[in-house]
Amino acid sequence: MDGYVVHGGMGMARGSHARIEDGRGILVYVWEGELWITQEGDLRDYIVRGGEWFRIEREGASLLHATRRTHATLTAPTPADYARSITMTPAGTTEARVLYQRSSMRGWPRSWAGAFSFR
């Protein structure tokens, strides 16, 4: 593994899935279990088993589906703004849990610099 830990303990029951939006460069390391990974714009699918890793190569949506009980770690080459969002939907549910959401206020302090006068 390399870089910065994004999510260090992503436990997924069989049938759970995660969605990474615009996460090019994120490394998915599977400690145990198996993930079926697909990327937007890539006709190939990838099976990543325990002890193996996969680096997301494209922007857009990447889907990680647990084909059996899985424990994975996500790392990124940068400490922040490594994806637009990361969500996980546990098996048997339809409600996604947000694991990471890029701030919509990014750059806010600079854009307001000088807008107020404190005299």
Secondary structure, DSSP 8 states (H G I E B T S, - for coil): --SEEEEEEEEE-TT-EEEEES-TT-EEEEEEEEEEEEETT---EEEEETTEEEE--SSSEEEEEEEEEEEEEEEESSSS---SEEEEE-TT----EEEEE--TTTTHHHHHTTS----
